[in-house]
């Protein structure tokens, strides 16, 4: 067999390997949180955009939820607006929130949608403030037993997925920004964690799967021991492990746990630094990263 034939055979094998995944998810909604290095590296952004169109063309319905941490930080610095993180969350003043809204809704979402549309005219950017999609409630955080005020930061406490469903039903790919109006305070909005927003939307949509892109290979049960990478973990074990995790990993794993607890079939964190990470997760037996399951099924 010559080199060209071997390469073609390998590609055919990969397609065959994808059949079980396609049987499981074809016709289903998959919510994907886009972030990390994949958000700022142009090659990775293009690979992600192509993956979204590919999923839609094979009968899977992707819904993208994005943050914009690096872009927000850069714009705040450019304008001389103070920015700090407490407990892994950005302290957000009214002035900073205007930057968050501008960056997420006017820049990151439309730019990502435009990139997806280069591969297929399918993407539609929408804000978490649009048509009552999200409602948020302000939250703080606790550090060393002390309650910390984070400003205009909140949790998504209600979701009306009608606008997202309408876009999906029209055969398109929603690209959703993670900002939410504050319940009971007309005209005021909150900066919400994109991992948590994606999880809440996945539950509200009855999604089959949640995928969270991150900048590590997956969940390590004994970080920094790289031999402790976990490929599959059930919800009870993850719940017990959460307090021991590195602070940056806690929101991501909590989002996965909340999704599975809310009825999503499974949730995964995957390494977004790998080109076409979504397709590796979707279409290969090995997957890519760590999968969270309910514990009521075989792993």
HELIX and SHEET records of a PDB file:
HELIX    1   1 UNK A    3  UNK A   17  1                                  15    
HELIX    2   2 UNK A   19  UNK A   25  1                                   7    
HELIX    3   3 UNK A   36  UNK A   39  5                                   4    
HELIX    4   4 UNK A   42  UNK A   57  1                                  16    
HELIX    5   5 UNK A   69  UNK A   79  1                                  11    
HELIX    6   6 UNK A   94  UNK A  101  1                                   8    
HELIX    7   7 UNK A  102  UNK A  108  3                                   7    
HELIX    8   8 UNK A  109  UNK A  117  1                                   9    
HELIX    9   9 UNK A  130  UNK A  132  5                                   3    
HELIX   10  10 UNK A  162  UNK A  169  1                                   8    
HELIX   11  11 UNK A  194  UNK A  205  1                                  12    
HELIX   12  12 UNK A  226  UNK A  228  5                                   3    
HELIX   13  13 UNK A  235  UNK A  241  1                                   7    
HELIX   14  14 UNK A  242  UNK A  244  5                                   3    
HELIX   15  15 UNK A  247  UNK A  261  1                                  15    
HELIX   16  16 UNK A  277  UNK A  283  1                                   7    
SHEET    1   A 8 UNK A 123  UNK A 126  0                                        
SHEET    2   A 8 UNK A 173  UNK A 177  1                                        
SHEET    3   A 8 UNK A  61  UNK A  66  1                                        
SHEET    4   A 8 UNK A  29  UNK A  34  1                                        
SHEET    5   A 8 UNK A 209  UNK A 214  1                                        
SHEET    6   A 8 UNK A 266  UNK A 271  1                                        
SHEET    7   A 8 UNK A 290  UNK A 293 -1                                        
SHEET    8   A 8 UNK A 232  UNK A 234  1                                        
SHEET    1   B 2 UNK A  85  UNK A  86  0                                        
SHEET    2   B 2 UNK A  89  UNK A  90 -1                                        
SHEET    1   C 5 UNK A 134  UNK A 138  0                                        
SHEET    2   C 5 UNK A 153  UNK A 159 -1                                        
SHEET    3   C 5 UNK A 189  UNK A 192  1                                        
SHEET    4   C 5 UNK A 179  UNK A 182 -1                                        
SHEET    5   C 5 UNK A 134  UNK A 138  1                                        
SHEET    1   D 2 UNK A 141  UNK A 143  0                                        
SHEET    2   D 2 UNK A 146  UNK A 148 -1                                        
SHEET    1   E 2 UNK A 219  UNK A 220  0                                        
SHEET    2   E 2 UNK A 229  UNK A 230 -1                                        
END                                                                             
